[in-house]
Amino acid sequence: MAFRLGGEDESEDHPIAEINVTPFVDVMLVLLIVFMVAAPMMQAGVPVDLPRSAAPRASSPQPPVLLTVTRDGAIHLDQDRIEEAALSDRLVALRQANENVTVHVRGDRNVPYGDVLRVMGRVAAAGISRVALISEPDAGGRR
């Protein structure tokens, strides 16, 4: 507790009724920095440059499996890189574990259309009928 020194009546000590905000500001600045650093890391998935679309957003009752085709043609199942030859077996295992599994395909806009369709064909061949293409919202907002 802080007390005033000096003044009119030095025999009585009165507490200072001021709040020191410096520790509060320090904590807030540290939290701001933590959130600024952590926010980009919270983005799920493999980074790709998605194409834009004015289609409405699809909803699903359970979280979908993300199948990503990157610019260099690599395929990722959620966060794990997977070879195209092993993709069919993994997709069949996913369908057997959950009959209503939903797969969202994210293809970089620079990947040839045929490569994305080939991956979607593997999803259909595994018996998964709930497949969606993921895109960025159209900046113009036109429908």
OpenMM code with the backbone's topology and positions (N, CA, C; nanometers):
from openmm import Vec3, app, unit

residues = "MET ALA PHE ARG LEU GLY GLY GLU ASP GLU SER GLU ASP HIS PRO ILE ALA GLU ILE ASN VAL THR PRO PHE VAL ASP VAL MET LEU VAL LEU LEU ILE VAL PHE MET VAL ALA ALA PRO MET MET GLN ALA GLY VAL PRO VAL ASP LEU PRO ARG SER ALA ALA PRO ARG ALA SER SER PRO GLN PRO PRO VAL LEU LEU THR VAL THR ARG ASP GLY ALA ILE HIS LEU ASP GLN ASP ARG ILE GLU GLU ALA ALA LEU SER ASP ARG LEU VAL ALA LEU ARG GLN ALA ASN GLU ASN VAL THR VAL HIS VAL ARG GLY ASP ARG ASN VAL PRO TYR GLY ASP VAL LEU ARG VAL MET GLY ARG VAL ALA ALA ALA GLY ILE SER ARG VAL ALA LEU ILE SER GLU PRO ASP ALA GLY GLY ARG ARG".split()
positions = [
    Vec3(0.0853, -0.1157, 0.0000),
    Vec3(0.0000, 0.0000, 0.0000),
    Vec3(0.0905, 0.1228, 0.0000),
    Vec3(0.0519, 0.2234, -0.0748),
    Vec3(0.1327, 0.3450, -0.0848),
    Vec3(0.0764, 0.4522, 0.0067),
    Vec3(0.1659, 0.5312, 0.0633),
    Vec3(0.1262, 0.6409, 0.1512),
    Vec3(0.1907, 0.7686, 0.1036),
    Vec3(0.1245, 0.8804, 0.1310),
    Vec3(0.1807, 1.0099, 0.0961),
    Vec3(0.2825, 1.0508, 0.2019),
    Vec3(0.3849, 1.1122, 0.1574),
    Vec3(0.4848, 1.1662, 0.2494),
    Vec3(0.4765, 1.3178, 0.2481),
    Vec3(0.4842, 1.3768, 0.3614),
    Vec3(0.4775, 1.5226, 0.3687),
    Vec3(0.3349, 1.5704, 0.3659),
    Vec3(0.3126, 1.6947, 0.3396),
    Vec3(0.1788, 1.7493, 0.3305),
    Vec3(0.1457, 1.8323, 0.4538),
    Vec3(0.0192, 1.8641, 0.4718),
    Vec3(-0.0221, 1.9513, 0.5811),
    Vec3(-0.0080, 1.8835, 0.7159),
    Vec3(-0.0597, 1.7623, 0.7266),
    Vec3(-0.0574, 1.6944, 0.8548),
    Vec3(0.0207, 1.5657, 0.8391),
    Vec3(0.1471, 1.5689, 0.8787),
    Vec3(0.2326, 1.4544, 0.8587),
    Vec3(0.2079, 1.3446, 0.9604),
    Vec3(0.1325, 1.3731, 1.0652),
    Vec3(0.1093, 1.2722, 1.1662),
    Vec3(0.0094, 1.1667, 1.1187),
    Vec3(-0.0781, 1.2017, 1.0232),
    Vec3(-0.1751, 1.1055, 0.9712),
    Vec3(-0.1301, 1.0573, 0.8328),
    Vec3(-0.1216, 0.9280, 0.8190),
    Vec3(-0.0865, 0.8691, 0.6896),
    Vec3(-0.2139, 0.8229, 0.6212),
    Vec3(-0.2362, 0.8711, 0.4979),
    Vec3(-0.3535, 0.8338, 0.4200),
    Vec3(-0.3099, 0.7530, 0.2978),
    Vec3(-0.3796, 0.6447, 0.2677),
    Vec3(-0.3432, 0.5674, 0.1477),
    Vec3(-0.3749, 0.6468, 0.0211),
    Vec3(-0.2952, 0.6235, -0.0833),
    Vec3(-0.3178, 0.6873, -0.2118),
    Vec3(-0.4255, 0.6066, -0.2843),
    Vec3(-0.5268, 0.6751, -0.3324),
    Vec3(-0.6389, 0.6075, -0.3978),
    Vec3(-0.6247, 0.6132, -0.5487),
    Vec3(-0.5116, 0.5756, -0.6019),
    Vec3(-0.4878, 0.5737, -0.7456),
    Vec3(-0.4541, 0.4309, -0.7879),
    Vec3(-0.5022, 0.3919, -0.9032),
    Vec3(-0.4751, 0.2581, -0.9549),
    Vec3(-0.3550, 0.2659, -1.0478),
    Vec3(-0.2623, 0.1747, -1.0288),
    Vec3(-0.1458, 0.1677, -1.1149),
    Vec3(-0.1819, 0.0796, -1.2351),
    Vec3(-0.1946, 0.1385, -1.3528),
    Vec3(-0.2365, 0.0652, -1.4721),
    Vec3(-0.1204, 0.0066, -1.5512),
    Vec3(0.0008, 0.0340, -1.5128),
    Vec3(0.1167, -0.0152, -1.5878),
    Vec3(0.1191, -0.1679, -1.5974),
    Vec3(0.0997, -0.2427, -1.4888),
    Vec3(0.0984, -0.3894, -1.5035),
    Vec3(-0.0165, -0.4383, -1.5934),
    Vec3(-0.1297, -0.3730, -1.5867),
    Vec3(-0.2435, -0.4103, -1.6709),
    Vec3(-0.2082, -0.3908, -1.8181),
    Vec3(-0.1476, -0.2793, -1.8523),
    Vec3(-0.1085, -0.2519, -1.9905),
    Vec3(-0.0034, -0.3521, -2.0364),
    Vec3(0.0914, -0.3860, -1.9487),
    Vec3(0.1940, -0.4842, -1.9841),
    Vec3(0.1322, -0.6199, -2.0171),
    Vec3(0.0384, -0.6633, -1.9355),
    Vec3(-0.0267, -0.7921, -1.9590),
    Vec3(-0.1056, -0.7888, -2.0890),
    Vec3(-0.1762, -0.6801, -2.1150),
    Vec3(-0.2550, -0.6697, -2.2383),
    Vec3(-0.1658, -0.6720, -2.3624),
    Vec3(-0.0519, -0.6055, -2.3557),
    Vec3(0.0391, -0.6063, -2.4708),
    Vec3(0.0975, -0.7451, -2.4949),
    Vec3(0.1299, -0.8164, -2.3878),
    Vec3(0.1812, -0.9524, -2.4033),
    Vec3(0.0740, -1.0420, -2.4644),
    Vec3(-0.0510, -1.0309, -2.4176),
    Vec3(-0.1594, -1.1102, -2.4746),
    Vec3(-0.1828, -1.0761, -2.6213),
    Vec3(-0.1739, -0.9497, -2.6563),
    Vec3(-0.1901, -0.9088, -2.7952),
    Vec3(-0.0844, -0.9748, -2.8834),
    Vec3(0.0384, -0.9745, -2.8386),
    Vec3(0.1468, -1.0354, -2.9161),
    Vec3(0.1257, -1.1856, -2.9282),
    Vec3(0.0838, -1.2507, -2.8197),
    Vec3(0.0599, -1.3951, -2.8241),
    Vec3(-0.0486, -1.4280, -2.9253),
    Vec3(-0.1582, -1.3530, -2.9246),
    Vec3(-0.2656, -1.3809, -3.0194),
    Vec3(-0.2252, -1.3476, -3.1630),
    Vec3(-0.1445, -1.2448, -3.1832),
    Vec3(-0.1001, -1.2115, -3.3186),
    Vec3(-0.0103, -1.3214, -3.3749),
    Vec3(0.0698, -1.3827, -3.2894),
    Vec3(0.1579, -1.4899, -3.3349),
    Vec3(0.0800, -1.6198, -3.3533),
    Vec3(-0.0153, -1.6466, -3.2649),
    Vec3(-0.0868, -1.7740, -3.2677),
    Vec3(-0.1980, -1.7787, -3.3726),
    Vec3(-0.2554, -1.6659, -3.4097),
    Vec3(-0.3696, -1.6655, -3.5019),
    Vec3(-0.3374, -1.7290, -3.6377),
    Vec3(-0.2257, -1.6986, -3.7018),
    Vec3(-0.1984, -1.7652, -3.8300),
    Vec3(-0.1770, -1.9151, -3.8161),
    Vec3(-0.1327, -1.9609, -3.6997),
    Vec3(-0.1087, -2.1040, -3.6799),
    Vec3(-0.2381, -2.1812, -3.6599),
    Vec3(-0.3469, -2.1115, -3.6288),
    Vec3(-0.4742, -2.1795, -3.6040),
    Vec3(-0.5469, -2.2153, -3.7327),
    Vec3(-0.4990, -2.1688, -3.8452),
    Vec3(-0.5628, -2.2009, -3.9727),
    Vec3(-0.5395, -2.3480, -4.0016),
    Vec3(-0.6477, -2.4195, -4.0243),
    Vec3(-0.6379, -2.5634, -4.0461),
    Vec3(-0.6013, -2.5937, -4.1901),
    Vec3(-0.5309, -2.7028, -4.2066),
    Vec3(-0.5041, -2.7517, -4.3407),
    Vec3(-0.3715, -2.7082, -4.3979),
    Vec3(-0.3495, -2.7532, -4.5178),
    Vec3(-0.2294, -2.7233, -4.5938),
    Vec3(-0.2555, -2.5940, -4.6706),
    Vec3(-0.1620, -2.5008, -4.6705),
    Vec3(-0.1885, -2.3743, -4.7400),
    Vec3(-0.1947, -2.3907, -4.8917),
    Vec3(-0.3068, -2.3496, -4.9503),
    Vec3(-0.3241, -2.3496, -5.0951),
    Vec3(-0.3936, -2.2206, -5.1347),
    Vec3(-0.3774, -2.1819, -5.2583),
    Vec3(-0.4410, -2.0628, -5.3134),
    Vec3(-0.5711, -2.1070, -5.3786),
    Vec3(-0.6838, -2.0948, -5.3053),
    Vec3(-0.8116, -2.1461, -5.3536),
    Vec3(-0.8731, -2.0533, -5.4568),
    Vec3(-0.9470, -2.1101, -5.5531),
    Vec3(-1.0200, -2.0255, -5.6482),
    Vec3(-1.1395, -1.9607, -5.5795),
    Vec3(-1.1992, -1.8613, -5.6444),
    Vec3(-1.3132, -1.7893, -5.5873),
    Vec3(-1.4428, -1.8382, -5.6497),
    Vec3(-1.5514, -1.8360, -5.5704),
    Vec3(-1.6813, -1.8803, -5.6172),
    Vec3(-1.7909, -1.8057, -5.5422),
    Vec3(-1.9050, -1.7860, -5.6089),
    Vec3(-2.0193, -1.7193, -5.5459),
    Vec3(-2.1196, -1.8209, -5.4933),
    Vec3(-2.0858, -1.9494, -5.4918),
    Vec3(-2.1769, -2.0535, -5.4442),
    Vec3(-2.1981, -2.0394, -5.2942),
    Vec3(-2.3181, -2.0738, -5.2464),
    Vec3(-2.3423, -2.0658, -5.1022),
    Vec3(-2.2613, -2.1709, -5.0276),
    Vec3(-2.2375, -2.1448, -4.9026),
    Vec3(-2.1569, -2.2325, -4.8198),
    Vec3(-2.2356, -2.3576, -4.7821),
    Vec3(-2.1729, -2.4744, -4.7958),
    Vec3(-2.2370, -2.6009, -4.7599),
    Vec3(-2.2116, -2.6307, -4.6129),
    Vec3(-2.3087, -2.6944, -4.5491),
    Vec3(-2.2916, -2.7301, -4.4089),
    Vec3(-2.3022, -2.8812, -4.3945),
    Vec3(-2.2333, -2.9346, -4.2941),
    Vec3(-2.2388, -3.0773, -4.2691),
    Vec3(-2.2466, -3.0993, -4.1189),
    Vec3(-2.3152, -3.2051, -4.0743),
    Vec3(-2.3331, -3.2267, -3.9307),
    Vec3(-2.2060, -3.2679, -3.8579),
    Vec3(-2.1108, -3.3237, -3.9279),
    Vec3(-1.9852, -3.3649, -3.8667),
    Vec3(-1.8695, -3.3040, -3.9438),
    Vec3(-1.7542, -3.2904, -3.8804),
    Vec3(-1.6422, -3.2291, -3.9510),
    Vec3(-1.5986, -3.3143, -4.0697),
    Vec3(-1.5753, -3.2498, -4.1834),
    Vec3(-1.5366, -3.3255, -4.3032),
    Vec3(-1.3887, -3.3621, -4.3019),
    Vec3(-1.3544, -3.4550, -4.3886),
    Vec3(-1.2151, -3.4898, -4.4126),
    Vec3(-1.1663, -3.3979, -4.5238),
    Vec3(-1.0532, -3.3309, -4.5028),
    Vec3(-0.9994, -3.2401, -4.6033),
    Vec3(-0.8996, -3.3146, -4.6909),
    Vec3(-0.9226, -3.3109, -4.8198),
    Vec3(-0.8327, -3.3698, -4.9181),
    Vec3(-0.7784, -3.2548, -5.0014),
    Vec3(-0.6494, -3.2283, -4.9903),
    Vec3(-0.5893, -3.1100, -5.0512),
    Vec3(-0.4928, -3.1500, -5.1620),
    Vec3(-0.5035, -3.0803, -5.2755),
    Vec3(-0.4082, -3.0957, -5.3851),
    Vec3(-0.3322, -2.9643, -5.3930),
    Vec3(-0.2026, -2.9680, -5.3643),
    Vec3(-0.1219, -2.8466, -5.3596),
    Vec3(-0.0725, -2.8086, -5.4983),
    Vec3(-0.0103, -2.6925, -5.5059),
    Vec3(0.0393, -2.6386, -5.6328),
    Vec3(0.1366, -2.7334, -5.7019),
    Vec3(0.2185, -2.8023, -5.6222),
    Vec3(0.3169, -2.8940, -5.6814),
    Vec3(0.2600, -3.0329, -5.7086),
    Vec3(0.1284, -3.0518, -5.6879),
    Vec3(0.0638, -3.1783, -5.7188),
    Vec3(0.0618, -3.2770, -5.6039),
    Vec3(0.1142, -3.2383, -5.4872),
    Vec3(0.1136, -3.3278, -5.3710),
    Vec3(-0.0287, -3.3385, -5.3158),
    Vec3(-0.0596, -3.4540, -5.2605),
    Vec3(-0.1924, -3.4788, -5.2051),
    Vec3(-0.1794, -3.4936, -5.0541),
    Vec3(-0.2679, -3.4242, -4.9819),
    Vec3(-0.2695, -3.4306, -4.8357),
    Vec3(-0.4076, -3.4739, -4.7908),
    Vec3(-0.4124, -3.5690, -4.6999),
    Vec3(-0.5365, -3.6115, -4.6372),
    Vec3(-0.5337, -3.5530, -4.4973),
    Vec3(-0.6173, -3.4523, -4.4740),
    Vec3(-0.6099, -3.3648, -4.3565),
    Vec3(-0.4698, -3.3028, -4.3556),
    Vec3(-0.3870, -3.3304, -4.2580),
    Vec3(-0.2532, -3.2706, -4.2521),
    Vec3(-0.1447, -3.3632, -4.3066),
    Vec3(-0.1774, -3.4897, -4.3307),
    Vec3(-0.0778, -3.5895, -4.3688),
    Vec3(-0.0606, -3.5959, -4.5193),
    Vec3(0.0653, -3.5853, -4.5635),
    Vec3(0.0937, -3.6029, -4.7060),
    Vec3(0.0810, -3.7504, -4.7390),
    Vec3(0.0181, -3.7803, -4.8506),
    Vec3(-0.0080, -3.9186, -4.8875),
    Vec3(0.0198, -3.9357, -5.0370),
    Vec3(0.0716, -4.0505, -5.0722),
    Vec3(0.0956, -4.0814, -5.2128),
    Vec3(-0.0373, -4.1169, -5.2783),
    Vec3(-0.0507, -4.0848, -5.4056),
    Vec3(-0.1771, -4.1097, -5.4754),
    Vec3(-0.2099, -4.2588, -5.4805),
    Vec3(-0.1087, -4.3438, -5.4855),
    Vec3(-0.1324, -4.4885, -5.4901),
    Vec3(-0.1965, -4.5380, -5.3604),
    Vec3(-0.1646, -4.4783, -5.2477),
    Vec3(-0.2186, -4.5203, -5.1179),
    Vec3(-0.3488, -4.4488, -5.0836),
    Vec3(-0.3880, -4.3512, -5.1647),
    Vec3(-0.5061, -4.2705, -5.1341),
    Vec3(-0.6344, -4.3541, -5.1326),
    Vec3(-0.6511, -4.4426, -5.2295),
    Vec3(-0.7734, -4.5232, -5.2374),
    Vec3(-0.7925, -4.6091, -5.1130),
    Vec3(-0.6843, -4.6718, -5.0653),
    Vec3(-0.6946, -4.7565, -4.9461),
    Vec3(-0.7339, -4.6747, -4.8232),
    Vec3(-0.6752, -4.5568, -4.8087),
    Vec3(-0.7083, -4.4708, -4.6936),
    Vec3(-0.8531, -4.4239, -4.7009),
    Vec3(-0.9012, -4.3925, -4.8213),
    Vec3(-1.0396, -4.3467, -4.8361),
    Vec3(-1.1386, -4.4594, -4.8073),
    Vec3(-1.1069, -4.5810, -4.8509),
    Vec3(-1.1930, -4.6954, -4.8216),
    Vec3(-1.1992, -4.7188, -4.6708),
    Vec3(-1.0846, -4.7059, -4.6035),
    Vec3(-1.0820, -4.7228, -4.4572),
    Vec3(-1.1666, -4.6148, -4.3883),
    Vec3(-1.1610, -4.4927, -4.4399),
    Vec3(-1.2435, -4.3850, -4.3827),
    Vec3(-1.3922, -4.4159, -4.4013),
    Vec3(-1.4302, -4.4652, -4.5193),
    Vec3(-1.5711, -4.4966, -4.5447),
    Vec3(-1.6173, -4.6124, -4.4582),
    Vec3(-1.5312, -4.7104, -4.4351),
    Vec3(-1.5690, -4.8232, -4.3502),
    Vec3(-1.5838, -4.7802, -4.2047),
    Vec3(-1.5026, -4.6845, -4.1614),
    Vec3(-1.5124, -4.6350, -4.0242),
    Vec3(-1.6376, -4.5499, -4.0042),
    Vec3(-1.6778, -4.4774, -4.1099),
    Vec3(-1.7951, -4.3904, -4.1011),
    Vec3(-1.8630, -4.3904, -4.2376),
    Vec3(-1.9796, -4.4504, -4.2443),
    Vec3(-2.0511, -4.4634, -4.3722),
    Vec3(-2.0906, -4.3271, -4.4299),
    Vec3(-2.1153, -4.2279, -4.3432),
    Vec3(-2.1588, -4.0951, -4.3878),
    Vec3(-2.0452, -3.9936, -4.3904),
    Vec3(-1.9247, -4.0394, -4.4159),
    Vec3(-1.8106, -3.9483, -4.4179),
    Vec3(-1.8262, -3.8478, -4.5329),
    Vec3(-1.7863, -3.7241, -4.5058),
    Vec3(-1.7889, -3.6181, -4.6059),
    Vec3(-1.6448, -3.5780, -4.6365),
    Vec3(-1.6138, -3.5649, -4.7645),
    Vec3(-1.4794, -3.5257, -4.8069),
    Vec3(-1.4885, -3.3908, -4.8765),
    Vec3(-1.4084, -3.2965, -4.8317),
    Vec3(-1.3977, -3.1662, -4.8965),
    Vec3(-1.2648, -3.1615, -4.9705),
    Vec3(-1.2718, -3.1380, -5.0997),
    Vec3(-1.1518, -3.1336, -5.1834),
    Vec3(-1.1102, -2.9885, -5.2011),
    Vec3(-0.9862, -2.9604, -5.1631),
    Vec3(-0.9296, -2.8267, -5.1791),
    Vec3(-0.8184, -2.8367, -5.2823),
    Vec3(-0.8368, -2.7710, -5.3955),
    Vec3(-0.7361, -2.7737, -5.5013),
    Vec3(-0.6828, -2.6339, -5.5264),
    Vec3(-0.5521, -2.6208, -5.5298),
    Vec3(-0.4908, -2.4913, -5.5601),
    Vec3(-0.5368, -2.4461, -5.6984),
    Vec3(-0.5570, -2.3159, -5.7135),
    Vec3(-0.6086, -2.2663, -5.8415),
    Vec3(-0.5109, -2.2872, -5.9563),
    Vec3(-0.3848, -2.3114, -5.9277),
    Vec3(-0.2854, -2.3332, -6.0321),
    Vec3(-0.2688, -2.4806, -6.0693),
    Vec3(-0.3396, -2.5697, -6.0019),
    Vec3(-0.3346, -2.7121, -6.0351),
    Vec3(-0.4278, -2.7357, -6.1541),
    Vec3(-0.3845, -2.8121, -6.2524),
    Vec3(-0.4740, -2.8410, -6.3655),
    Vec3(-0.6031, -2.9079, -6.3190),
    Vec3(-0.7110, -2.8718, -6.3845),
    Vec3(-0.8440, -2.9208, -6.3511),
    Vec3(-0.8494, -3.0734, -6.3543),
    Vec3(-0.7799, -3.1318, -6.4478),
    Vec3(-0.7789, -3.2776, -6.4610),
    Vec3(-0.7178, -3.3464, -6.3403),
    Vec3(-0.6174, -3.2852, -6.2788),
    Vec3(-0.5548, -3.3450, -6.1606),
    Vec3(-0.6529, -3.3487, -6.0435),
    Vec3(-0.7288, -3.2408, -6.0262),
    Vec3(-0.8280, -3.2367, -5.9179),
    Vec3(-0.9386, -3.3385, -5.9457),
    Vec3(-0.9825, -3.3497, -6.0714),
    Vec3(-1.0857, -3.4477, -6.1066),
    Vec3(-1.0367, -3.5908, -6.0865),
    Vec3(-0.9100, -3.6172, -6.1132),
    Vec3(-0.8545, -3.7503, -6.0920),
    Vec3(-0.8607, -3.7874, -5.9436),
    Vec3(-0.8292, -3.6910, -5.8566),
    Vec3(-0.8366, -3.7151, -5.7118),
    Vec3(-0.9821, -3.7350, -5.6702),
    Vec3(-1.0732, -3.6559, -5.7258),
    Vec3(-1.2151, -3.6730, -5.6941),
    Vec3(-1.2657, -3.8086, -5.7427),
    Vec3(-1.2136, -3.8573, -5.8537),
    Vec3(-1.2491, -3.9893, -5.9029),
    Vec3(-1.2078, -4.0985, -5.8055),
    Vec3(-1.0921, -4.0806, -5.7414),
    Vec3(-1.0477, -4.1777, -5.6404),
    Vec3(-1.1425, -4.1779, -5.5207),
    Vec3(-1.1940, -4.0598, -5.4852),
    Vec3(-1.2897, -4.0507, -5.3745),
    Vec3(-1.4172, -4.1261, -5.4113),
    Vec3(-1.4668, -4.1040, -5.5333),
    Vec3(-1.5886, -4.1726, -5.5771),
    Vec3(-1.5664, -4.3232, -5.5881),
    Vec3(-1.4482, -4.3645, -5.6335),
    Vec3(-1.4179, -4.5070, -5.6457),
    Vec3(-1.4119, -4.5757, -5.5093),
    Vec3(-1.3817, -4.4995, -5.4050),
    Vec3(-1.3777, -4.5555, -5.2696),
    Vec3(-1.5171, -4.5706, -5.2108),
    Vec3(-1.6199, -4.5249, -5.2834),
    Vec3(-1.7567, -4.5391, -5.2362),
    Vec3(-1.8065, -4.4228, -5.1535),
    Vec3(-1.7349, -4.3125, -5.1538),
    Vec3(-1.7758, -4.1940, -5.0785),
    Vec3(-1.8571, -4.1052, -5.1716),
    Vec3(-1.9832, -4.0832, -5.1360),
    Vec3(-2.0707, -4.0059, -5.2238),
    Vec3(-2.0841, -3.8605, -5.1814),
    Vec3(-2.0427, -3.8273, -5.0611),
    Vec3(-2.0559, -3.6894, -5.0123),
    Vec3(-1.9223, -3.6185, -5.0327),
    Vec3(-1.9092, -3.5525, -5.1484),
    Vec3(-1.7862, -3.4844, -5.1865),
    Vec3(-1.8204, -3.3398, -5.2217),
    Vec3(-1.7370, -3.2476, -5.1771),
    Vec3(-1.7588, -3.1060, -5.2087),
    Vec3(-1.6256, -3.0426, -5.2465),
    Vec3(-1.6317, -2.9451, -5.3370),
    Vec3(-1.5141, -2.8659, -5.3726),
    Vec3(-1.5144, -2.7402, -5.2872),
    Vec3(-1.3993, -2.7038, -5.2345),
    Vec3(-1.3865, -2.5862, -5.1491),
    Vec3(-1.3264, -2.4727, -5.2311),
    Vec3(-1.3830, -2.3518, -5.2136),
    Vec3(-1.3314, -2.2330, -5.2822),
    Vec3(-1.3384, -2.1152, -5.1868),
    Vec3(-1.2730, -2.0079, -5.2231),
    Vec3(-1.2802, -1.8825, -5.1486),
    Vec3(-1.4079, -1.8097, -5.1887),
    Vec3(-1.4697, -1.7338, -5.0979),
    Vec3(-1.5872, -1.6545, -5.1378),
    Vec3(-1.5486, -1.5507, -5.2419),
    Vec3(-1.6403, -1.5249, -5.3342),
    Vec3(-1.6173, -1.4271, -5.4390),
    Vec3(-1.6076, -1.2880, -5.3773),
    Vec3(-1.5047, -1.2140, -5.4119),
    Vec3(-1.4834, -1.0817, -5.3523),
    Vec3(-1.5925, -0.9844, -5.3919),
    Vec3(-1.6500, -0.9997, -5.5103),
    Vec3(-1.7551, -0.9081, -5.5571),
    Vec3(-1.8897, -0.9343, -5.4937),
    Vec3(-1.9111, -1.0554, -5.4437),
    Vec3(-2.0362, -1.0901, -5.3808),
    Vec3(-2.1505, -1.1082, -5.4788),
    Vec3(-2.1204, -1.1191, -5.6078),
    Vec3(-2.2263, -1.1373, -5.7102),
    Vec3(-2.2694, -1.2825, -5.7120),
    Vec3(-2.3976, -1.3067, -5.7422),
    Vec3(-2.4495, -1.4431, -5.7539),
    Vec3(-2.5023, -1.4649, -5.8931),
] * unit.nanometer
topology = app.Topology()
chain = topology.addChain("A")
for resn in residues:
    res = topology.addResidue(resn, chain)
    for name in ("N", "CA", "C"):
        topology.addAtom(name, app.Element.getBySymbol(name[0]), res)
